[in-house]
Amino acid sequence: MDNVARDLESQGFTVRTEVRFDTPGGFYPFRFADVVAYDSDGNLVSLHQVGLQTKGGIPAIRETRAMSDIWSVIDDGVDIVFHPYGTVK
């Protein structure tokens, strides 16, 4: 997660970690994005989730559901990027 944040900061974004999003109607009532990037005007640009992936290379169900919940409450045009750090056993 730290590497993702540092990379975004080096690109000029303001970065926050563990940002809460209320997700009514989702799998859970709220979720936390691991890393969030904002532009110089404070606009949300991208969300980054760091987690496990399946052997097939897709995010594990926990991460998929978290991203789905967050996606349902953010504006169009905001990217959600998944960064795998390992594989589900």
A tleap script that builds the chain and sets N, CA, C and O, in Angstrom:
source leaprc.protein.ff14SB
mol = sequence {
  NMET ASP ASN VAL ALA ARG ASP LEU GLU SER
  GLN GLY PHE THR VAL ARG THR GLU VAL ARG
  PHE ASP THR PRO GLY GLY PHE TYR PRO PHE
  ARG PHE ALA ASP VAL VAL ALA TYR ASP SER
  ASP GLY ASN LEU VAL SER LEU HIE GLN VAL
  GLY LEU GLN THR LYS GLY GLY ILE PRO ALA
  ILE ARG GLU THR ARG ALA MET SER ASP ILE
  TRP SER VAL ILE ASP ASP GLY VAL ASP ILE
  VAL PHE HIE PRO TYR GLY THR VAL CLYS
}
set mol.1.N position { 0.822 -1.180 0.000 }
set mol.1.CA position { 0.000 0.000 0.000 }
set mol.1.C position { 0.872 1.253 0.000 }
set mol.1.O position { 0.551 2.236 -0.667 }
set mol.2.N position { 1.958 1.218 0.736 }
set mol.2.CA position { 2.855 2.374 0.791 }
set mol.2.C position { 3.450 2.679 -0.579 }
set mol.2.O position { 3.615 3.843 -0.944 }
set mol.3.N position { 3.773 1.631 -1.335 }
set mol.3.CA position { 4.340 1.843 -2.670 }
set mol.3.C position { 3.342 2.530 -3.590 }
set mol.3.O position { 3.707 3.409 -4.371 }
set mol.4.N position { 2.086 2.127 -3.492 }
set mol.4.CA position { 1.039 2.738 -4.312 }
set mol.4.C position { 0.920 4.217 -3.963 }
set mol.4.O position { 0.879 5.065 -4.854 }
set mol.5.N position { 0.866 4.527 -2.681 }
set mol.5.CA position { 0.741 5.915 -2.227 }
set mol.5.C position { 1.934 6.753 -2.693 }
set mol.5.O position { 1.759 7.867 -3.187 }
set mol.6.N position { 3.126 6.223 -2.538 }
set mol.6.CA position { 4.332 6.969 -2.957 }
set mol.6.C position { 4.328 7.233 -4.462 }
set mol.6.O position { 4.687 8.320 -4.913 }
set mol.7.N position { 3.917 6.226 -5.231 }
set mol.7.CA position { 3.870 6.379 -6.679 }
set mol.7.C position { 2.888 7.486 -7.072 }
set mol.7.O position { 3.197 8.313 -7.930 }
set mol.8.N position { 1.727 7.503 -6.458 }
set mol.8.CA position { 0.726 8.531 -6.762 }
set mol.8.C position { 1.212 9.915 -6.346 }
set mol.8.O position { 1.004 10.890 -7.069 }
set mol.9.N position { 1.854 10.006 -5.192 }
set mol.9.CA position { 2.404 11.288 -4.746 }
set mol.9.C position { 3.473 11.795 -5.711 }
set mol.9.O position { 3.560 12.996 -5.967 }
set mol.10.N position { 4.283 10.889 -6.244 }
set mol.10.CA position { 5.328 11.295 -7.186 }
set mol.10.C position { 4.732 11.815 -8.493 }
set mol.10.O position { 5.399 12.528 -9.242 }
set mol.11.N position { 3.477 11.459 -8.764 }
set mol.11.CA position { 2.775 11.948 -9.959 }
set mol.11.C position { 2.040 13.264 -9.679 }
set mol.11.O position { 1.386 13.812 -10.565 }
set mol.12.N position { 2.151 13.765 -8.448 }
set mol.12.CA position { 1.562 15.056 -8.117 }
set mol.12.C position { 0.202 15.003 -7.459 }
set mol.12.O position { -0.412 16.046 -7.233 }
set mol.13.N position { -0.288 13.808 -7.143 }
set mol.13.CA position { -1.591 13.687 -6.494 }
set mol.13.C position { -1.463 13.840 -4.984 }
set mol.13.O position { -0.430 13.520 -4.396 }
set mol.14.N position { -2.520 14.330 -4.378 }
set mol.14.CA position { -2.642 14.303 -2.926 }
set mol.14.C position { -3.225 12.944 -2.569 }
set mol.14.O position { -4.200 12.508 -3.181 }
set mol.15.N position { -2.647 12.284 -1.602 }
set mol.15.CA position { -3.021 10.904 -1.282 }
set mol.15.C position { -3.506 10.796 0.157 }
set mol.15.O position { -2.940 11.397 1.069 }
set mol.16.N position { -4.569 10.014 0.338 }
set mol.16.CA position { -5.039 9.640 1.669 }
set mol.16.C position { -5.185 8.124 1.689 }
set mol.16.O position { -5.471 7.508 0.662 }
set mol.17.N position { -4.990 7.535 2.840 }
set mol.17.CA position { -5.145 6.093 2.974 }
set mol.17.C position { -6.312 5.776 3.906 }
set mol.17.O position { -6.700 6.576 4.757 }
set mol.18.N position { -6.854 4.577 3.708 }
set mol.18.CA position { -7.974 4.078 4.527 }
set mol.18.C position { -9.112 5.093 4.604 }
set mol.18.O position { -9.510 5.523 5.686 }
set mol.19.N position { -9.624 5.463 3.436 }
set mol.19.CA position { -10.711 6.442 3.342 }
set mol.19.C position { -12.048 5.709 3.363 }
set mol.19.O position { -12.280 4.786 2.582 }
set mol.20.N position { -12.918 6.137 4.271 }
set mol.20.CA position { -14.223 5.493 4.431 }
set mol.20.C position { -15.232 6.023 3.409 }
set mol.20.O position { -15.316 7.223 3.148 }
set mol.21.N position { -15.989 5.088 2.844 }
set mol.21.CA position { -17.104 5.395 1.961 }
set mol.21.C position { -18.348 4.710 2.503 }
set mol.21.O position { -18.345 3.499 2.729 }
set mol.22.N position { -19.411 5.477 2.713 }
set mol.22.CA position { -20.686 4.874 3.094 }
set mol.22.C position { -21.266 4.205 1.858 }
set mol.22.O position { -21.325 4.811 0.788 }
set mol.23.N position { -21.698 2.946 2.005 }
set mol.23.CA position { -22.179 2.168 0.865 }
set mol.23.C position { -23.541 1.543 1.182 }
set mol.23.O position { -23.662 0.322 1.279 }
set mol.24.N position { -24.569 2.392 1.343 }
set mol.24.CA position { -25.898 1.848 1.639 }
set mol.24.C position { -26.359 0.909 0.525 }
set mol.24.O position { -26.206 1.214 -0.658 }
set mol.25.N position { -26.918 -0.222 0.911 }
set mol.25.CA position { -27.364 -1.199 -0.072 }
set mol.25.C position { -26.266 -2.111 -0.574 }
set mol.25.O position { -26.515 -2.982 -1.408 }
set mol.26.N position { -25.055 -1.925 -0.079 }
set mol.26.CA position { -23.939 -2.765 -0.513 }
set mol.26.C position { -23.848 -4.035 0.317 }
set mol.26.O position { -24.726 -4.329 1.129 }
set mol.27.N position { -22.789 -4.772 0.103 }
set mol.27.CA position { -22.558 -5.978 0.895 }
set mol.27.C position { -22.335 -5.611 2.361 }
set mol.27.O position { -22.703 -6.368 3.260 }
set mol.28.N position { -21.733 -4.449 2.595 }
set mol.28.CA position { -21.535 -3.875 3.926 }
set mol.28.C position { -21.984 -2.415 3.878 }
set mol.28.O position { -21.973 -1.810 2.806 }
set mol.29.N position { -22.378 -1.837 5.013 }
set mol.29.CA position { -22.876 -0.458 4.997 }
set mol.29.C position { -21.795 0.594 4.746 }
set mol.29.O position { -22.111 1.735 4.409 }
set mol.30.N position { -20.544 0.227 4.904 }
set mol.30.CA position { -19.443 1.133 4.578 }
set mol.30.C position { -18.224 0.308 4.221 }
set mol.30.O position { -18.098 -0.857 4.601 }
set mol.31.N position { -17.324 0.947 3.475 }
set mol.31.CA position { -16.066 0.313 3.047 }
set mol.31.C position { -14.941 1.321 3.185 }
set mol.31.O position { -15.167 2.529 3.262 }
set mol.32.N position { -13.724 0.796 3.216 }
set mol.32.CA position { -12.539 1.639 3.233 }
set mol.32.C position { -11.720 1.376 1.979 }
set mol.32.O position { -11.374 0.233 1.681 }
set mol.33.N position { -11.412 2.439 1.247 }
set mol.33.CA position { -10.489 2.324 0.121 }
set mol.33.C position { -9.087 2.399 0.699 }
set mol.33.O position { -8.818 3.217 1.578 }
set mol.34.N position { -8.197 1.553 0.212 }
set mol.34.CA position { -6.830 1.518 0.755 }
set mol.34.C position { -6.079 2.814 0.488 }
set mol.34.O position { -5.478 3.386 1.397 }
set mol.35.N position { -6.112 3.276 -0.751 }
set mol.35.CA position { -5.410 4.505 -1.132 }
set mol.35.C position { -6.338 5.299 -2.052 }
set mol.35.O position { -6.953 4.741 -2.960 }
set mol.36.N position { -6.431 6.599 -1.807 }
set mol.36.CA position { -7.276 7.471 -2.615 }
set mol.36.C position { -6.429 8.640 -3.110 }
set mol.36.O position { -5.669 9.237 -2.349 }
set mol.37.N position { -6.574 8.958 -4.401 }
set mol.37.CA position { -5.809 10.053 -5.007 }
set mol.37.C position { -6.742 11.200 -5.378 }
set mol.37.O position { -7.823 10.992 -5.928 }
set mol.38.N position { -6.296 12.420 -5.062 }
set mol.38.CA position { -7.037 13.641 -5.386 }
set mol.38.C position { -6.157 14.542 -6.247 }
set mol.38.O position { -4.935 14.562 -6.101 }
set mol.39.N position { -6.799 15.285 -7.146 }
set mol.39.CA position { -6.041 16.236 -7.958 }
set mol.39.C position { -5.789 17.513 -7.157 }
set mol.39.O position { -6.162 17.606 -5.988 }
set mol.40.N position { -5.159 18.484 -7.792 }
set mol.40.CA position { -4.764 19.708 -7.090 }
set mol.40.C position { -5.962 20.546 -6.645 }
set mol.40.O position { -5.823 21.417 -5.786 }
set mol.41.N position { -7.138 20.290 -7.224 }
set mol.41.CA position { -8.355 20.998 -6.823 }
set mol.41.C position { -9.135 20.243 -5.752 }
set mol.41.O position { -10.194 20.694 -5.315 }
set mol.42.N position { -8.608 19.090 -5.328 }
set mol.42.CA position { -9.283 18.294 -4.311 }
set mol.42.C position { -10.330 17.334 -4.840 }
set mol.42.O position { -11.092 16.748 -4.070 }
set mol.43.N position { -10.367 17.171 -6.165 }
set mol.43.CA position { -11.325 16.246 -6.767 }
set mol.43.C position { -10.808 14.814 -6.698 }
set mol.43.O position { -9.625 14.560 -6.926 }
set mol.44.N position { -11.692 13.893 -6.386 }
set mol.44.CA position { -11.357 12.473 -6.349 }
set mol.44.C position { -11.008 12.007 -7.755 }
set mol.44.O position { -11.792 12.187 -8.686 }
set mol.45.N position { -9.838 11.409 -7.906 }
set mol.45.CA position { -9.363 10.962 -9.208 }
set mol.45.C position { -9.370 9.442 -9.312 }
set mol.45.O position { -9.827 8.886 -10.310 }
set mol.46.N position { -8.861 8.768 -8.276 }
set mol.46.CA position { -8.785 7.307 -8.341 }
set mol.46.C position { -8.746 6.699 -6.942 }
set mol.46.O position { -8.302 7.316 -5.973 }
set mol.47.N position { -9.229 5.464 -6.884 }
set mol.47.CA position { -9.194 4.664 -5.668 }
set mol.47.C position { -8.341 3.441 -5.954 }
set mol.47.O position { -8.353 2.909 -7.064 }
set mol.48.N position { -7.600 3.000 -4.945 }
set mol.48.CA position { -6.707 1.863 -5.132 }
set mol.48.C position { -6.927 0.862 -4.013 }
set mol.48.O position { -6.809 1.193 -2.833 }
set mol.49.N position { -7.248 -0.366 -4.397 }
set mol.49.CA position { -7.425 -1.457 -3.453 }
set mol.49.C position { -6.233 -2.392 -3.587 }
set mol.49.O position { -5.828 -2.750 -4.693 }
set mol.50.N position { -5.682 -2.780 -2.453 }
set mol.50.CA position { -4.552 -3.692 -2.409 }
set mol.50.C position { -5.045 -4.968 -1.734 }
set mol.50.O position { -5.582 -4.918 -0.627 }
set mol.51.N position { -4.863 -6.117 -2.400 }
set mol.51.CA position { -5.361 -7.347 -1.800 }
set mol.51.C position { -4.931 -8.589 -2.542 }
set mol.51.O position { -4.100 -8.550 -3.449 }
set mol.52.N position { -5.521 -9.687 -2.130 }
set mol.52.CA position { -5.205 -10.986 -2.726 }
set mol.52.C position { -5.977 -11.189 -4.022 }
set mol.52.O position { -7.075 -10.663 -4.204 }
set mol.53.N position { -5.381 -11.959 -4.906 }
set mol.53.CA position { -6.042 -12.331 -6.151 }
set mol.53.C position { -6.178 -13.853 -6.213 }
set mol.53.O position { -5.518 -14.572 -5.462 }
set mol.54.N position { -7.038 -14.340 -7.114 }
set mol.54.CA position { -7.199 -15.776 -7.305 }
set mol.54.C position { -6.061 -16.298 -8.176 }
set mol.54.O position { -5.276 -15.524 -8.723 }
set mol.55.N position { -5.985 -17.609 -8.294 }
set mol.55.CA position { -4.983 -18.206 -9.177 }
set mol.55.C position { -5.202 -17.781 -10.618 }
set mol.55.O position { -4.268 -17.786 -11.421 }
set mol.56.N position { -6.448 -17.411 -10.951 }
set mol.56.CA position { -6.774 -16.943 -12.294 }
set mol.56.C position { -6.424 -15.482 -12.533 }
set mol.56.O position { -6.575 -14.979 -13.646 }
set mol.57.N position { -5.956 -14.798 -11.489 }
set mol.57.CA position { -5.508 -13.423 -11.644 }
set mol.57.C position { -6.569 -12.354 -11.425 }
set mol.57.O position { -6.343 -11.187 -11.745 }
set mol.58.N position { -7.736 -12.739 -10.879 }
set mol.58.CA position { -8.762 -11.735 -10.590 }
set mol.58.C position { -8.804 -11.467 -9.081 }
set mol.58.O position { -8.397 -12.317 -8.289 }
set mol.59.N position { -9.291 -10.298 -8.686 }
set mol.59.CA position { -9.347 -10.001 -7.249 }
set mol.59.C position { -10.171 -11.044 -6.492 }
set mol.59.O position { -11.191 -11.521 -6.989 }
set mol.60.N position { -9.720 -11.389 -5.291 }
set mol.60.CA position { -10.462 -12.312 -4.436 }
set mol.60.C position { -11.841 -11.722 -4.154 }
set mol.60.O position { -12.034 -10.513 -4.280 }
set mol.61.N position { -12.796 -12.562 -3.774 }
set mol.61.CA position { -14.176 -12.130 -3.595 }
set mol.61.C position { -14.293 -10.982 -2.593 }
set mol.61.O position { -15.103 -10.076 -2.787 }
set mol.62.N position { -13.512 -11.009 -1.548 }
set mol.62.CA position { -13.550 -9.915 -0.561 }
set mol.62.C position { -13.228 -8.586 -1.219 }
set mol.62.O position { -13.900 -7.586 -0.967 }
set mol.63.N position { -12.204 -8.570 -2.060 }
set mol.63.CA position { -11.809 -7.342 -2.753 }
set mol.63.C position { -12.821 -6.963 -3.828 }
set mol.63.O position { -13.127 -5.785 -4.009 }
set mol.64.N position { -13.337 -7.954 -4.534 }
set mol.64.CA position { -14.333 -7.691 -5.569 }
set mol.64.C position { -15.569 -7.035 -4.977 }
set mol.64.O position { -16.096 -6.074 -5.538 }
set mol.65.N position { -16.031 -7.547 -3.851 }
set mol.65.CA position { -17.215 -6.973 -3.206 }
set mol.65.C position { -16.943 -5.569 -2.675 }
set mol.65.O position { -17.795 -4.686 -2.777 }
set mol.66.N position { -15.770 -5.368 -2.115 }
set mol.66.CA position { -15.416 -4.033 -1.616 }
set mol.66.C position { -15.399 -3.023 -2.770 }
set mol.66.O position { -15.950 -1.929 -2.646 }
set mol.67.N position { -14.774 -3.388 -3.878 }
set mol.67.CA position { -14.713 -2.478 -5.017 }
set mol.67.C position { -16.103 -2.231 -5.599 }
set mol.67.O position { -16.416 -1.115 -6.013 }
set mol.68.N position { -16.928 -3.260 -5.630 }
set mol.68.CA position { -18.299 -3.109 -6.123 }
set mol.68.C position { -19.094 -2.144 -5.259 }
set mol.68.O position { -19.788 -1.266 -5.772 }
set mol.69.N position { -18.991 -2.308 -3.944 }
set mol.69.CA position { -19.698 -1.410 -3.031 }
set mol.69.C position { -19.259 0.036 -3.235 }
set mol.69.O position { -20.098 0.932 -3.328 }
set mol.70.N position { -17.955 0.270 -3.304 }
set mol.70.CA position { -17.442 1.626 -3.463 }
set mol.70.C position { -17.824 2.183 -4.831 }
set mol.70.O position { -18.216 3.344 -4.941 }
set mol.71.N position { -17.712 1.375 -5.855 }
set mol.71.CA position { -18.052 1.810 -7.211 }
set mol.71.C position { -19.483 2.330 -7.282 }
set mol.71.O position { -19.776 3.253 -8.043 }
set mol.72.N position { -20.375 1.736 -6.489 }
set mol.72.CA position { -21.787 2.126 -6.547 }
set mol.72.C position { -22.048 3.520 -5.979 }
set mol.72.O position { -23.129 4.069 -6.191 }
set mol.73.N position { -21.090 4.103 -5.268 }
set mol.73.CA position { -21.331 5.406 -4.636 }
set mol.73.C position { -20.388 6.515 -5.108 }
set mol.73.O position { -20.462 7.639 -4.610 }
set mol.74.N position { -19.509 6.215 -6.058 }
set mol.74.CA position { -18.599 7.259 -6.555 }
set mol.74.C position { -19.055 7.738 -7.929 }
set mol.74.O position { -19.846 7.074 -8.599 }
set mol.75.N position { -18.551 8.886 -8.336 }
set mol.75.CA position { -18.902 9.453 -9.636 }
set mol.75.C position { -18.285 8.651 -10.768 }
set mol.75.O position { -17.235 8.027 -10.617 }
set mol.76.N position { -18.968 8.685 -11.907 }
set mol.76.CA position { -18.392 8.103 -13.119 }
set mol.76.C position { -17.092 8.836 -13.429 }
set mol.76.O position { -16.958 10.026 -13.145 }
set mol.77.N position { -16.158 8.133 -14.001 }
set mol.77.CA position { -14.888 8.751 -14.354 }
set mol.77.C position { -13.817 8.609 -13.293 }
set mol.77.O position { -12.653 8.923 -13.538 }
set mol.78.N position { -14.203 8.133 -12.101 }
set mol.78.CA position { -13.212 7.870 -11.052 }
set mol.78.C position { -12.775 6.413 -11.210 }
set mol.78.O position { -13.598 5.499 -11.172 }
set mol.79.N position { -11.487 6.214 -11.386 }
set mol.79.CA position { -10.955 4.863 -11.585 }
set mol.79.C position { -10.811 4.124 -10.258 }
set mol.79.O position { -10.435 4.705 -9.239 }
set mol.80.N position { -11.120 2.830 -10.297 }
set mol.80.CA position { -10.783 1.939 -9.182 }
set mol.80.C position { -9.744 0.971 -9.720 }
set mol.80.O position { -9.982 0.256 -10.693 }
set mol.81.N position { -8.584 0.961 -9.066 }
set mol.81.CA position { -7.465 0.136 -9.529 }
set mol.81.C position { -7.136 -0.889 -8.454 }
set mol.81.O position { -7.009 -0.554 -7.277 }
set mol.82.N position { -7.001 -2.144 -8.875 }
set mol.82.CA position { -6.651 -3.222 -7.956 }
set mol.82.C position { -5.170 -3.542 -8.082 }
set mol.82.O position { -4.643 -3.685 -9.185 }
set mol.83.N position { -4.502 -3.653 -6.929 }
set mol.83.CA position { -3.082 -3.984 -6.874 }
set mol.83.C position { -2.913 -5.276 -6.081 }
set mol.83.O position { -3.030 -5.260 -4.856 }
set mol.84.N position { -2.641 -6.394 -6.755 }
set mol.84.CA position { -2.493 -7.654 -6.031 }
set mol.84.C position { -1.158 -7.734 -5.284 }
set mol.84.O position { -0.136 -7.240 -5.760 }
set mol.85.N position { -1.186 -8.360 -4.118 }
set mol.85.CA position { 0.057 -8.587 -3.389 }
set mol.85.C position { 0.309 -10.068 -3.140 }
set mol.85.O position { 1.333 -10.434 -2.565 }
set mol.86.N position { -0.607 -10.913 -3.564 }
set mol.86.CA position { -0.441 -12.348 -3.379 }
set mol.86.C position { -1.642 -13.083 -3.934 }
set mol.86.O position { -2.570 -12.474 -4.468 }
set mol.87.N position { -1.614 -14.407 -3.802 }
set mol.87.CA position { -2.670 -15.256 -4.336 }
set mol.87.C position { -3.373 -15.999 -3.214 }
set mol.87.O position { -2.738 -16.462 -2.266 }
set mol.88.N position { -4.706 -16.109 -3.330 }
set mol.88.CA position { -5.505 -16.857 -2.368 }
set mol.88.C position { -5.077 -18.313 -2.428 }
set mol.88.O position { -4.865 -18.860 -3.510 }
set mol.89.N position { -4.951 -18.936 -1.270 }
set mol.89.CA position { -4.537 -20.346 -1.236 }
set mol.89.C position { -5.732 -21.256 -1.256 }
set mol.89.O position { -5.579 -22.477 -1.232 }
savepdb mol mol.pdb
quit
